[in-house]
């Protein structure tokens, strides 16, 4: 598998969330893995960094028993 840059992974995260709507950490990670992307320092940590930077949104979902992630329109 070719090495994918962090910026390409971020673009793919945004694209996936726009196309599919809110996803759990596991669902989003599986989508990315299927497209050849890996989060540089673990999915939850990487997604949370993006949330803090305002790139994506996220919150704990008790219904889904974990974090859910989405992009604001």
PDB file of N, CA, C, O and CB in Angstrom:
ATOM      1  N   UNK A   1       0.850  -1.176   0.000  1.00  0.00           N
ATOM      2  CA  UNK A   1       0.000   0.000   0.000  1.00  0.00           C
ATOM      3  C   UNK A   1       0.892   1.235   0.000  1.00  0.00           C
ATOM      4  O   UNK A   1       1.856   1.303   0.763  1.00  0.00           O
ATOM      5  CB  UNK A   1      -0.966   0.001   1.224  1.00  0.00           C
ATOM      6  N   UNK A   2       0.579   2.213  -0.851  1.00  0.00           N
ATOM      7  CA  UNK A   2       1.337   3.450  -0.905  1.00  0.00           C
ATOM      8  C   UNK A   2       1.075   4.287   0.339  1.00  0.00           C
ATOM      9  O   UNK A   2      -0.013   4.255   0.914  1.00  0.00           O
ATOM     10  CB  UNK A   2       0.986   4.242  -2.167  1.00  0.00           C
ATOM     11  N   UNK A   3       2.096   5.036   0.741  1.00  0.00           N
ATOM     12  CA  UNK A   3       1.964   5.925   1.883  1.00  0.00           C
ATOM     13  C   UNK A   3       1.058   7.096   1.488  1.00  0.00           C
ATOM     14  O   UNK A   3       1.261   7.719   0.446  1.00  0.00           O
ATOM     15  CB  UNK A   3       3.363   6.429   2.367  1.00  0.00           C
ATOM     16  N   UNK A   4       0.072   7.386   2.317  1.00  0.00           N
ATOM     17  CA  UNK A   4      -0.876   8.461   2.056  1.00  0.00           C
ATOM     18  C   UNK A   4      -0.590   9.581   3.046  1.00  0.00           C
ATOM     19  O   UNK A   4      -0.405   9.324   4.236  1.00  0.00           O
ATOM     20  CB  UNK A   4      -2.359   7.962   2.169  1.00  0.00           C
ATOM     21  N   UNK A   5      -0.554  10.818   2.567  1.00  0.00           N
ATOM     22  CA  UNK A   5      -0.239  11.947   3.445  1.00  0.00           C
ATOM     23  C   UNK A   5      -1.383  12.219   4.419  1.00  0.00           C
ATOM     24  O   UNK A   5      -2.529  11.828   4.199  1.00  0.00           O
ATOM     25  CB  UNK A   5       0.057  13.204   2.614  1.00  0.00           C
ATOM     26  N   UNK A   6      -1.030  12.895   5.490  1.00  0.00           N
ATOM     27  CA  UNK A   6      -2.029  13.270   6.497  1.00  0.00           C
ATOM     28  C   UNK A   6      -3.095  14.171   5.871  1.00  0.00           C
ATOM     29  O   UNK A   6      -4.281  14.023   6.168  1.00  0.00           O
ATOM     30  CB  UNK A   6      -1.353  13.987   7.699  1.00  0.00           C
ATOM     31  N   UNK A   7      -2.686  15.093   5.016  1.00  0.00           N
ATOM     32  CA  UNK A   7      -3.644  15.999   4.362  1.00  0.00           C
ATOM     33  C   UNK A   7      -4.618  15.230   3.473  1.00  0.00           C
ATOM     34  O   UNK A   7      -5.805  15.552   3.433  1.00  0.00           O
ATOM     35  CB  UNK A   7      -2.899  17.054   3.528  1.00  0.00           C
ATOM     36  N   UNK A   8      -4.130  14.225   2.765  1.00  0.00           N
ATOM     37  CA  UNK A   8      -5.015  13.398   1.939  1.00  0.00           C
ATOM     38  C   UNK A   8      -6.011  12.644   2.816  1.00  0.00           C
ATOM     39  O   UNK A   8      -7.181  12.504   2.460  1.00  0.00           O
ATOM     40  CB  UNK A   8      -4.194  12.405   1.088  1.00  0.00           C
ATOM     41  N   UNK A   9      -5.541  12.162   3.957  1.00  0.00           N
ATOM     42  CA  UNK A   9      -6.424  11.458   4.885  1.00  0.00           C
ATOM     43  C   UNK A   9      -7.488  12.397   5.421  1.00  0.00           C
ATOM     44  O   UNK A   9      -8.651  12.008   5.533  1.00  0.00           O
ATOM     45  CB  UNK A   9      -5.623  10.851   6.043  1.00  0.00           C
ATOM     46  N   UNK A  10      -7.114  13.627   5.756  1.00  0.00           N
ATOM     47  CA  UNK A  10      -8.084  14.613   6.244  1.00  0.00           C
ATOM     48  C   UNK A  10      -9.132  14.895   5.170  1.00  0.00           C
ATOM     49  O   UNK A  10     -10.326  14.943   5.464  1.00  0.00           O
ATOM     50  CB  UNK A  10      -7.371  15.925   6.659  1.00  0.00           C
ATOM     51  N   UNK A  11      -8.693  15.079   3.941  1.00  0.00           N
ATOM     52  CA  UNK A  11      -9.644  15.310   2.844  1.00  0.00           C
ATOM     53  C   UNK A  11     -10.604  14.126   2.694  1.00  0.00           C
ATOM     54  O   UNK A  11     -11.797  14.314   2.459  1.00  0.00           O
ATOM     55  CB  UNK A  11      -8.888  15.551   1.516  1.00  0.00           C
ATOM     56  N   UNK A  12     -10.078  12.913   2.830  1.00  0.00           N
ATOM     57  CA  UNK A  12     -10.921  11.716   2.704  1.00  0.00           C
ATOM     58  C   UNK A  12     -11.911  11.627   3.863  1.00  0.00           C
ATOM     59  O   UNK A  12     -13.056  11.224   3.658  1.00  0.00           O
ATOM     60  CB  UNK A  12     -10.051  10.443   2.652  1.00  0.00           C
ATOM     61  N   UNK A  13     -11.499  11.990   5.061  1.00  0.00           N
ATOM     62  CA  UNK A  13     -12.402  11.998   6.219  1.00  0.00           C
ATOM     63  C   UNK A  13     -13.566  12.949   5.956  1.00  0.00           C
ATOM     64  O   UNK A  13     -14.728  12.586   6.142  1.00  0.00           O
ATOM     65  CB  UNK A  13     -11.644  12.414   7.514  1.00  0.00           C
ATOM     66  N   UNK A  14     -13.248  14.160   5.525  1.00  0.00           N
ATOM     67  CA  UNK A  14     -14.287  15.157   5.251  1.00  0.00           C
ATOM     68  C   UNK A  14     -15.212  14.665   4.147  1.00  0.00           C
ATOM     69  O   UNK A  14     -16.433  14.766   4.273  1.00  0.00           O
ATOM     70  CB  UNK A  14     -13.656  16.511   4.858  1.00  0.00           C
ATOM     71  N   UNK A  15     -14.657  14.144   3.084  1.00  0.00           N
ATOM     72  CA  UNK A  15     -15.444  13.642   1.962  1.00  0.00           C
ATOM     73  C   UNK A  15     -16.370  12.503   2.397  1.00  0.00           C
ATOM     74  O   UNK A  15     -17.546  12.474   2.035  1.00  0.00           O
ATOM     75  CB  UNK A  15     -14.518  13.168   0.839  1.00  0.00           C
ATOM     76  N   UNK A  16     -15.832  11.582   3.165  1.00  0.00           N
ATOM     77  CA  UNK A  16     -16.620  10.432   3.634  1.00  0.00           C
ATOM     78  C   UNK A  16     -17.760  10.877   4.526  1.00  0.00           C
ATOM     79  O   UNK A  16     -18.885  10.401   4.377  1.00  0.00           O
ATOM     80  CB  UNK A  16     -15.733   9.439   4.386  1.00  0.00           C
ATOM     81  N   UNK A  17     -17.486  11.786   5.453  1.00  0.00           N
ATOM     82  CA  UNK A  17     -18.536  12.260   6.357  1.00  0.00           C
ATOM     83  C   UNK A  17     -19.599  13.059   5.613  1.00  0.00           C
ATOM     84  O   UNK A  17     -20.778  12.981   5.957  1.00  0.00           O
ATOM     85  CB  UNK A  17     -17.932  13.112   7.468  1.00  0.00           C
ATOM     86  N   UNK A  18     -19.205  13.818   4.612  1.00  0.00           N
ATOM     87  CA  UNK A  18     -20.198  14.552   3.806  1.00  0.00           C
ATOM     88  C   UNK A  18     -21.088  13.583   3.046  1.00  0.00           C
ATOM     89  O   UNK A  18     -22.295  13.800   2.937  1.00  0.00           O
ATOM     90  CB  UNK A  18     -19.502  15.516   2.819  1.00  0.00           C
ATOM     91  N   UNK A  19     -20.503  12.521   2.524  1.00  0.00           N
ATOM     92  CA  UNK A  19     -21.253  11.562   1.710  1.00  0.00           C
ATOM     93  C   UNK A  19     -22.143  10.650   2.549  1.00  0.00           C
ATOM     94  O   UNK A  19     -23.259  10.324   2.142  1.00  0.00           O
ATOM     95  CB  UNK A  19     -20.296  10.722   0.893  1.00  0.00           C
ATOM     96  N   UNK A  20     -21.652  10.235   3.720  1.00  0.00           N
ATOM     97  CA  UNK A  20     -22.356   9.213   4.499  1.00  0.00           C
ATOM     98  C   UNK A  20     -23.099   9.764   5.707  1.00  0.00           C
ATOM     99  O   UNK A  20     -23.942   9.070   6.276  1.00  0.00           O
ATOM    100  CB  UNK A  20     -21.385   8.176   4.957  1.00  0.00           C
ATOM    101  N   UNK A  21     -22.806  10.994   6.109  1.00  0.00           N
ATOM    102  CA  UNK A  21     -23.423  11.544   7.313  1.00  0.00           C
ATOM    103  C   UNK A  21     -22.658  11.083   8.546  1.00  0.00           C
ATOM    104  O   UNK A  21     -21.570  10.519   8.432  1.00  0.00           O
ATOM    105  CB  UNK A  21     -24.906  11.125   7.410  1.00  0.00           C
ATOM    106  N   UNK A  22     -23.229  11.325   9.729  1.00  0.00           N
ATOM    107  CA  UNK A  22     -22.529  10.977  10.974  1.00  0.00           C
ATOM    108  C   UNK A  22     -22.164   9.496  11.039  1.00  0.00           C
ATOM    109  O   UNK A  22     -22.972   8.624  10.722  1.00  0.00           O
ATOM    110  CB  UNK A  22     -23.389  11.342  12.175  1.00  0.00           C
ATOM    111  N   UNK A  23     -20.920   9.235  11.461  1.00  0.00           N
ATOM    112  CA  UNK A  23     -20.429   7.865  11.600  1.00  0.00           C
ATOM    113  C   UNK A  23     -19.752   7.705  12.953  1.00  0.00           C
ATOM    114  O   UNK A  23     -19.215   8.661  13.510  1.00  0.00           O
ATOM    115  CB  UNK A  23     -19.450   7.505  10.454  1.00  0.00           C
ATOM    116  N   UNK A  24     -19.786   6.483  13.471  1.00  0.00           N
ATOM    117  CA  UNK A  24     -19.038   6.188  14.688  1.00  0.00           C
ATOM    118  C   UNK A  24     -17.551   6.118  14.349  1.00  0.00           C
ATOM    119  O   UNK A  24     -17.167   6.055  13.181  1.00  0.00           O
ATOM    120  CB  UNK A  24     -19.526   4.855  15.337  1.00  0.00           C
ATOM    121  N   UNK A  25     -16.739   6.130  15.372  1.00  0.00           N
ATOM    122  CA  UNK A  25     -15.295   6.011  15.172  1.00  0.00           C
ATOM    123  C   UNK A  25     -14.976   4.758  14.371  1.00  0.00           C
ATOM    124  O   UNK A  25     -14.213   4.807  13.406  1.00  0.00           O
ATOM    125  CB  UNK A  25     -14.557   5.985  16.523  1.00  0.00           C
ATOM    126  N   UNK A  26     -15.556   3.650  14.769  1.00  0.00           N
ATOM    127  CA  UNK A  26     -15.295   2.387  14.087  1.00  0.00           C
ATOM    128  C   UNK A  26     -15.733   2.424  12.624  1.00  0.00           C
ATOM    129  O   UNK A  26     -14.997   1.983  11.741  1.00  0.00           O
ATOM    130  CB  UNK A  26     -16.001   1.253  14.807  1.00  0.00           C
ATOM    131  N   UNK A  27     -16.930   2.948  12.369  1.00  0.00           N
ATOM    132  CA  UNK A  27     -17.432   3.024  10.993  1.00  0.00           C
ATOM    133  C   UNK A  27     -16.531   3.897  10.124  1.00  0.00           C
ATOM    134  O   UNK A  27     -16.199   3.533   8.996  1.00  0.00           O
ATOM    135  CB  UNK A  27     -18.865   3.572  10.978  1.00  0.00           C
ATOM    136  N   UNK A  28     -16.139   5.055  10.663  1.00  0.00           N
ATOM    137  CA  UNK A  28     -15.289   5.960   9.905  1.00  0.00           C
ATOM    138  C   UNK A  28     -13.914   5.352   9.662  1.00  0.00           C
ATOM    139  O   UNK A  28     -13.359   5.468   8.569  1.00  0.00           O
ATOM    140  CB  UNK A  28     -15.153   7.290  10.634  1.00  0.00           C
ATOM    141  N   UNK A  29     -13.377   4.713  10.672  1.00  0.00           N
ATOM    142  CA  UNK A  29     -12.074   4.064  10.531  1.00  0.00           C
ATOM    143  C   UNK A  29     -12.124   2.966   9.466  1.00  0.00           C
ATOM    144  O   UNK A  29     -11.194   2.836   8.670  1.00  0.00           O
ATOM    145  CB  UNK A  29     -11.619   3.475  11.880  1.00  0.00           C
ATOM    146  N   UNK A  30     -13.203   2.177   9.446  1.00  0.00           N
ATOM    147  CA  UNK A  30     -13.350   1.121   8.438  1.00  0.00           C
ATOM    148  C   UNK A  30     -13.472   1.703   7.037  1.00  0.00           C
ATOM    149  O   UNK A  30     -12.894   1.166   6.092  1.00  0.00           O
ATOM    150  CB  UNK A  30     -14.573   0.255   8.748  1.00  0.00           C
ATOM    151  N   UNK A  31     -14.215   2.794   6.893  1.00  0.00           N
ATOM    152  CA  UNK A  31     -14.343   3.463   5.591  1.00  0.00           C
ATOM    153  C   UNK A  31     -12.966   3.912   5.092  1.00  0.00           C
ATOM    154  O   UNK A  31     -12.615   3.706   3.930  1.00  0.00           O
ATOM    155  CB  UNK A  31     -15.305   4.683   5.692  1.00  0.00           C
ATOM    156  N   UNK A  32     -12.200   4.524   5.986  1.00  0.00           N
ATOM    157  CA  UNK A  32     -10.873   5.019   5.611  1.00  0.00           C
ATOM    158  C   UNK A  32      -9.944   3.875   5.246  1.00  0.00           C
ATOM    159  O   UNK A  32      -9.235   3.943   4.242  1.00  0.00           O
ATOM    160  CB  UNK A  32     -10.266   5.840   6.749  1.00  0.00           C
ATOM    161  N   UNK A  33      -9.945   2.836   6.048  1.00  0.00           N
ATOM    162  CA  UNK A  33      -9.073   1.686   5.805  1.00  0.00           C
ATOM    163  C   UNK A  33      -9.391   1.059   4.455  1.00  0.00           C
ATOM    164  O   UNK A  33      -8.486   0.649   3.729  1.00  0.00           O
ATOM    165  CB  UNK A  33      -9.221   0.640   6.930  1.00  0.00           C
ATOM    166  N   UNK A  34     -10.679   0.983   4.117  1.00  0.00           N
ATOM    167  CA  UNK A  34     -11.094   0.419   2.836  1.00  0.00           C
ATOM    168  C   UNK A  34     -10.599   1.222   1.646  1.00  0.00           C
ATOM    169  O   UNK A  34     -10.505   0.700   0.534  1.00  0.00           O
ATOM    170  CB  UNK A  34     -12.588   0.321   2.783  1.00  0.00           C
ATOM    171  N   UNK A  35     -10.281   2.492   1.876  1.00  0.00           N
ATOM    172  CA  UNK A  35      -9.786   3.360   0.810  1.00  0.00           C
ATOM    173  C   UNK A  35      -8.276   3.568   0.905  1.00  0.00           C
ATOM    174  O   UNK A  35      -7.718   4.424   0.219  1.00  0.00           O
ATOM    175  CB  UNK A  35     -10.499   4.705   0.856  1.00  0.00           C
ATOM    176  N   UNK A  36      -7.619   2.782   1.760  1.00  0.00           N
ATOM    177  CA  UNK A  36      -6.167   2.831   1.849  1.00  0.00           C
ATOM    178  C   UNK A  36      -5.599   3.906   2.754  1.00  0.00           C
ATOM    179  O   UNK A  36      -4.417   4.237   2.662  1.00  0.00           O
ATOM    180  CB  UNK A  36      -5.619   3.015   0.518  1.00  0.00           C
ATOM    181  N   UNK A  37      -6.438   4.458   3.637  1.00  0.00           N
ATOM    182  CA  UNK A  37      -5.985   5.520   4.548  1.00  0.00           C
ATOM    183  C   UNK A  37      -5.853   4.970   5.969  1.00  0.00           C
ATOM    184  O   UNK A  37      -6.599   4.090   6.397  1.00  0.00           O
ATOM    185  CB  UNK A  37      -6.970   6.725   4.524  1.00  0.00           C
ATOM    186  N   UNK A  38      -4.876   5.526   6.673  1.00  0.00           N
ATOM    187  CA  UNK A  38      -4.673   5.175   8.078  1.00  0.00           C
ATOM    188  C   UNK A  38      -4.500   6.453   8.872  1.00  0.00           C
ATOM    189  O   UNK A  38      -3.861   7.394   8.400  1.00  0.00           O
ATOM    190  CB  UNK A  38      -3.442   4.237   8.259  1.00  0.00           C
ATOM    191  N   UNK A  39      -5.057   6.501  10.067  1.00  0.00           N
ATOM    192  CA  UNK A  39      -4.890   7.665  10.922  1.00  0.00           C
ATOM    193  C   UNK A  39      -3.495   7.618  11.540  1.00  0.00           C
ATOM    194  O   UNK A  39      -3.086   6.587  12.073  1.00  0.00           O
ATOM    195  CB  UNK A  39      -5.992   7.716  12.026  1.00  0.00           C
ATOM    196  N   UNK A  40      -2.764   8.732  11.470  1.00  0.00           N
ATOM    197  CA  UNK A  40      -1.361   8.747  11.906  1.00  0.00           C
ATOM    198  C   UNK A  40      -1.123   8.331  13.353  1.00  0.00           C
ATOM    199  O   UNK A  40      -0.128   7.663  13.634  1.00  0.00           O
ATOM    200  CB  UNK A  40      -0.812  10.102  11.713  1.00  0.00           C
ATOM    201  N   UNK A  41      -1.997   8.701  14.271  1.00  0.00           N
ATOM    202  CA  UNK A  41      -1.730   8.382  15.674  1.00  0.00           C
ATOM    203  C   UNK A  41      -2.952   7.791  16.378  1.00  0.00           C
ATOM    204  O   UNK A  41      -3.251   8.137  17.521  1.00  0.00           O
ATOM    205  CB  UNK A  41      -1.271   9.629  16.410  1.00  0.00           C
ATOM    206  N   UNK A  42      -3.638   6.915  15.694  1.00  0.00           N
ATOM    207  CA  UNK A  42      -4.821   6.273  16.258  1.00  0.00           C
ATOM    208  C   UNK A  42      -6.063   7.075  15.925  1.00  0.00           C
ATOM    209  O   UNK A  42      -6.047   8.305  15.965  1.00  0.00           O
ATOM    210  CB  UNK A  42      -4.682   6.113  17.775  1.00  0.00           C
ATOM    211  N   UNK A  43      -7.129   6.385  15.599  1.00  0.00           N
ATOM    212  CA  UNK A  43      -8.342   7.039  15.091  1.00  0.00           C
ATOM    213  C   UNK A  43      -8.924   8.044  16.074  1.00  0.00           C
ATOM    214  O   UNK A  43      -9.137   9.200  15.709  1.00  0.00           O
ATOM    215  CB  UNK A  43      -9.387   6.000  14.760  1.00  0.00           C
ATOM    216  N   UNK A  44      -9.186   7.638  17.299  1.00  0.00           N
ATOM    217  CA  UNK A  44      -9.842   8.536  18.250  1.00  0.00           C
ATOM    218  C   UNK A  44      -8.994   9.780  18.487  1.00  0.00           C
ATOM    219  O   UNK A  44      -9.513  10.896  18.482  1.00  0.00           O
ATOM    220  CB  UNK A  44     -10.108   7.814  19.581  1.00  0.00           C
ATOM    221  N   UNK A  45      -7.721   9.597  18.688  1.00  0.00           N
ATOM    222  CA  UNK A  45      -6.838  10.738  18.931  1.00  0.00           C
ATOM    223  C   UNK A  45      -6.797  11.663  17.707  1.00  0.00           C
ATOM    224  O   UNK A  45      -6.886  12.883  17.845  1.00  0.00           O
ATOM    225  CB  UNK A  45      -5.414  10.250  19.283  1.00  0.00           C
ATOM    226  N   UNK A  46      -6.662  11.081  16.516  1.00  0.00           N
ATOM    227  CA  UNK A  46      -6.588  11.886  15.298  1.00  0.00           C
ATOM    228  C   UNK A  46      -7.901  12.619  15.054  1.00  0.00           C
ATOM    229  O   UNK A  46      -7.892  13.816  14.763  1.00  0.00           O
ATOM    230  CB  UNK A  46      -6.243  11.005  14.090  1.00  0.00           C
ATOM    231  N   UNK A  47      -9.034  11.919  15.169  1.00  0.00           N
ATOM    232  CA  UNK A  47     -10.335  12.560  14.963  1.00  0.00           C
ATOM    233  C   UNK A  47     -10.543  13.672  15.986  1.00  0.00           C
ATOM    234  O   UNK A  47     -11.076  14.729  15.650  1.00  0.00           O
ATOM    235  CB  UNK A  47     -11.477  11.521  15.058  1.00  0.00           C
ATOM    236  N   UNK A  48     -10.126  13.444  17.234  1.00  0.00           N
ATOM    237  CA  UNK A  48     -10.298  14.466  18.266  1.00  0.00           C
ATOM    238  C   UNK A  48      -9.445  15.698  17.969  1.00  0.00           C
ATOM    239  O   UNK A  48      -9.886  16.822  18.208  1.00  0.00           O
ATOM    240  CB  UNK A  48      -9.939  13.899  19.644  1.00  0.00           C
ATOM    241  N   UNK A  49      -8.234  15.504  17.452  1.00  0.00           N
ATOM    242  CA  UNK A  49      -7.406  16.649  17.045  1.00  0.00           C
ATOM    243  C   UNK A  49      -8.120  17.461  15.965  1.00  0.00           C
ATOM    244  O   UNK A  49      -8.112  18.691  15.994  1.00  0.00           O
ATOM    245  CB  UNK A  49      -6.022  16.170  16.531  1.00  0.00           C
ATOM    246  N   UNK A  50      -8.733  16.759  15.017  1.00  0.00           N
ATOM    247  CA  UNK A  50      -9.470  17.450  13.954  1.00  0.00           C
ATOM    248  C   UNK A  50     -10.683  18.179  14.532  1.00  0.00           C
ATOM    249  O   UNK A  50     -11.028  19.267  14.070  1.00  0.00           O
ATOM    250  CB  UNK A  50      -9.918  16.447  12.862  1.00  0.00           C
ATOM    251  N   UNK A  51     -11.323  17.598  15.525  1.00  0.00           N
ATOM    252  CA  UNK A  51     -12.471  18.244  16.176  1.00  0.00           C
ATOM    253  C   UNK A  51     -12.028  19.527  16.875  1.00  0.00           C
ATOM    254  O   UNK A  51     -12.685  20.561  16.753  1.00  0.00           O
ATOM    255  CB  UNK A  51     -13.139  17.282  17.191  1.00  0.00           C
ATOM    256  N   UNK A  52     -10.926  19.462  17.602  1.00  0.00           N
ATOM    257  CA  UNK A  52     -10.414  20.629  18.318  1.00  0.00           C
ATOM    258  C   UNK A  52     -10.047  21.746  17.334  1.00  0.00           C
ATOM    259  O   UNK A  52     -10.252  22.925  17.622  1.00  0.00           O
ATOM    260  CB  UNK A  52      -9.187  20.242  19.173  1.00  0.00           C
ATOM    261  N   UNK A  53      -9.509  21.372  16.187  1.00  0.00           N
ATOM    262  CA  UNK A  53      -9.146  22.346  15.148  1.00  0.00           C
ATOM    263  C   UNK A  53     -10.357  22.863  14.375  1.00  0.00           C
ATOM    264  O   UNK A  53     -10.228  23.793  13.579  1.00  0.00           O
ATOM    265  CB  UNK A  53      -8.159  21.724  14.178  1.00  0.00           C
ATOM    266  N   UNK A  54     -11.534  22.269  14.598  1.00  0.00           N
ATOM    267  CA  UNK A  54     -12.744  22.714  13.919  1.00  0.00           C
ATOM    268  C   UNK A  54     -12.936  22.131  12.532  1.00  0.00           C
ATOM    269  O   UNK A  54     -13.783  22.601  11.774  1.00  0.00           O
ATOM    270  CB  UNK A  54     -12.738  24.183  13.823  1.00  0.00           C
ATOM    271  N   UNK A  55     -12.155  21.109  12.192  1.00  0.00           N
ATOM    272  CA  UNK A  55     -12.248  20.487  10.871  1.00  0.00           C
ATOM    273  C   UNK A  55     -13.477  19.588  10.786  1.00  0.00           C
ATOM    274  O   UNK A  55     -14.192  19.603   9.784  1.00  0.00           O
ATOM    275  CB  UNK A  55     -10.976  19.679  10.562  1.00  0.00           C
ATOM    276  N   UNK A  56     -13.722  18.806  11.831  1.00  0.00           N
ATOM    277  CA  UNK A  56     -14.909  17.947  11.920  1.00  0.00           C
ATOM    278  C   UNK A  56     -15.555  18.189  13.284  1.00  0.00           C
ATOM    279  O   UNK A  56     -14.959  18.813  14.162  1.00  0.00           O
ATOM    280  CB  UNK A  56     -14.539  16.417  11.723  1.00  0.00           C
ATOM    281  N   UNK A  57     -16.768  17.690  13.449  1.00  0.00           N
ATOM    282  CA  UNK A  57     -17.464  17.774  14.725  1.00  0.00           C
ATOM    283  C   UNK A  57     -17.587  16.373  15.297  1.00  0.00           C
ATOM    284  O   UNK A  57     -17.583  15.385  14.563  1.00  0.00           O
ATOM    285  CB  UNK A  57     -18.862  18.439  14.566  1.00  0.00           C
ATOM    286  N   UNK A  58     -17.697  16.298  16.623  1.00  0.00           N
ATOM    287  CA  UNK A  58     -17.843  14.999  17.255  1.00  0.00           C
ATOM    288  C   UNK A  58     -18.395  15.132  18.657  1.00  0.00           C
ATOM    289  O   UNK A  58     -18.239  16.160  19.315  1.00  0.00           O
ATOM    290  CB  UNK A  58     -16.518  14.273  17.287  1.00  0.00           C
ATOM    291  N   UNK A  59     -19.040  14.075  19.095  1.00  0.00           N
ATOM    292  CA  UNK A  59     -19.544  14.026  20.468  1.00  0.00           C
ATOM    293  C   UNK A  59     -19.733  12.571  20.868  1.00  0.00           C
ATOM    294  O   UNK A  59     -19.805  11.675  20.026  1.00  0.00           O
ATOM    295  CB  UNK A  59     -20.881  14.820  20.611  1.00  0.00           C
ATOM    296  N   UNK A  60     -19.810  12.368  22.158  1.00  0.00           N
ATOM    297  CA  UNK A  60     -20.068  11.029  22.669  1.00  0.00           C
ATOM    298  C   UNK A  60     -21.543  10.718  22.469  1.00  0.00           C
ATOM    299  O   UNK A  60     -22.411  11.538  22.769  1.00  0.00           O
ATOM    300  CB  UNK A  60     -19.666  10.906  24.173  1.00  0.00           C
ATOM    301  N   UNK A  61     -21.814   9.528  21.959  1.00  0.00           N
ATOM    302  CA  UNK A  61     -23.183   9.063  21.781  1.00  0.00           C
ATOM    303  C   UNK A  61     -23.401   7.856  22.689  1.00  0.00           C
ATOM    304  O   UNK A  61     -22.771   6.811  22.521  1.00  0.00           O
ATOM    305  CB  UNK A  61     -23.472   8.703  20.284  1.00  0.00           C
ATOM    306  N   UNK A  62     -24.296   8.019  23.646  1.00  0.00           N
ATOM    307  CA  UNK A  62     -24.591   6.889  24.530  1.00  0.00           C
ATOM    308  C   UNK A  62     -25.363   5.805  23.785  1.00  0.00           C
ATOM    309  O   UNK A  62     -25.238   4.622  24.099  1.00  0.00           O
ATOM    310  CB  UNK A  62     -25.390   7.359  25.757  1.00  0.00           C
ATOM    311  N   UNK A  63     -26.167   6.212  22.793  1.00  0.00           N
ATOM    312  CA  UNK A  63     -26.899   5.242  21.980  1.00  0.00           C
ATOM    313  C   UNK A  63     -25.946   4.347  21.187  1.00  0.00           C
ATOM    314  O   UNK A  63     -26.142   3.135  21.109  1.00  0.00           O
ATOM    315  CB  UNK A  63     -27.854   5.963  21.026  1.00  0.00           C
ATOM    316  N   UNK A  64     -24.911   4.958  20.600  1.00  0.00           N
ATOM    317  CA  UNK A  64     -23.954   4.215  19.785  1.00  0.00           C
ATOM    318  C   UNK A  64     -22.787   3.670  20.608  1.00  0.00           C
ATOM    319  O   UNK A  64     -21.941   2.932  20.102  1.00  0.00           O
ATOM    320  CB  UNK A  64     -23.427   5.102  18.674  1.00  0.00           C
ATOM    321  N   UNK A  65     -22.759   4.047  21.877  1.00  0.00           N
ATOM    322  CA  UNK A  65     -21.706   3.604  22.810  1.00  0.00           C
ATOM    323  C   UNK A  65     -20.312   3.978  22.335  1.00  0.00           C
ATOM    324  O   UNK A  65     -19.403   3.148  22.308  1.00  0.00           O
ATOM    325  CB  UNK A  65     -21.779   2.099  23.007  1.00  0.00           C
ATOM    326  N   UNK A  66     -20.162   5.223  21.966  1.00  0.00           N
ATOM    327  CA  UNK A  66     -18.862   5.724  21.539  1.00  0.00           C
ATOM    328  C   UNK A  66     -19.011   7.090  20.901  1.00  0.00           C
ATOM    329  O   UNK A  66     -20.070   7.713  20.983  1.00  0.00           O
ATOM    330  CB  UNK A  66     -18.196   4.749  20.563  1.00  0.00           C
ATOM    331  N   UNK A  67     -17.961   7.545  20.275  1.00  0.00           N
ATOM    332  CA  UNK A  67     -17.978   8.833  19.607  1.00  0.00           C
ATOM    333  C   UNK A  67     -18.633   8.722  18.241  1.00  0.00           C
ATOM    334  O   UNK A  67     -18.503   7.710  17.553  1.00  0.00           O
ATOM    335  CB  UNK A  67     -16.564   9.383  19.473  1.00  0.00           C
ATOM    336  N   UNK A  68     -19.348   9.792  17.856  1.00  0.00           N
ATOM    337  CA  UNK A  68     -19.833   9.930  16.486  1.00  0.00           C
ATOM    338  C   UNK A  68     -19.217  11.208  15.922  1.00  0.00           C
ATOM    339  O   UNK A  68     -18.970  12.176  16.641  1.00  0.00           O
ATOM    340  CB  UNK A  68     -21.417   9.968  16.423  1.00  0.00           C
ATOM    341  N   UNK A  69     -18.979  11.178  14.615  1.00  0.00           N
ATOM    342  CA  UNK A  69     -18.287  12.270  13.921  1.00  0.00           C
ATOM    343  C   UNK A  69     -19.084  12.718  12.723  1.00  0.00           C
ATOM    344  O   UNK A  69     -19.745  11.904  12.077  1.00  0.00           O
ATOM    345  CB  UNK A  69     -16.881  11.842  13.487  1.00  0.00           C
ATOM    346  N   UNK A  70     -19.033  14.016  12.410  1.00  0.00           N
ATOM    347  CA  UNK A  70     -19.716  14.563  11.254  1.00  0.00           C
ATOM    348  C   UNK A  70     -19.035  15.868  10.858  1.00  0.00           C
ATOM    349  O   UNK A  70     -18.186  16.384  11.586  1.00  0.00           O
ATOM    350  CB  UNK A  70     -21.225  14.785  11.548  1.00  0.00           C
ATOM    351  N   UNK A  71     -19.417  16.395   9.697  1.00  0.00           N
ATOM    352  CA  UNK A  71     -18.950  17.710   9.259  1.00  0.00           C
ATOM    353  C   UNK A  71     -20.158  18.627   9.211  1.00  0.00           C
ATOM    354  O   UNK A  71     -21.256  18.226   8.824  1.00  0.00           O
ATOM    355  CB  UNK A  71     -18.227  17.641   7.861  1.00  0.00           C
ATOM    356  N   UNK A  72     -19.927  19.863   9.612  1.00  0.00           N
ATOM    357  CA  UNK A  72     -20.992  20.871   9.527  1.00  0.00           C
ATOM    358  C   UNK A  72     -21.148  21.259   8.066  1.00  0.00           C
ATOM    359  O   UNK A  72     -20.168  21.307   7.323  1.00  0.00           O
ATOM    360  CB  UNK A  72     -20.675  22.132  10.419  1.00  0.00           C
ATOM    361  N   UNK A  73     -22.383  21.538   7.654  1.00  0.00           N
ATOM    362  CA  UNK A  73     -22.582  21.897   6.251  1.00  0.00           C
ATOM    363  C   UNK A  73     -22.286  23.353   5.988  1.00  0.00           C
ATOM    364  O   UNK A  73     -22.406  23.813   4.853  1.00  0.00           O
ATOM    365  CB  UNK A  73     -23.991  21.587   5.826  1.00  0.00           C
TER     366      UNK A  73
END
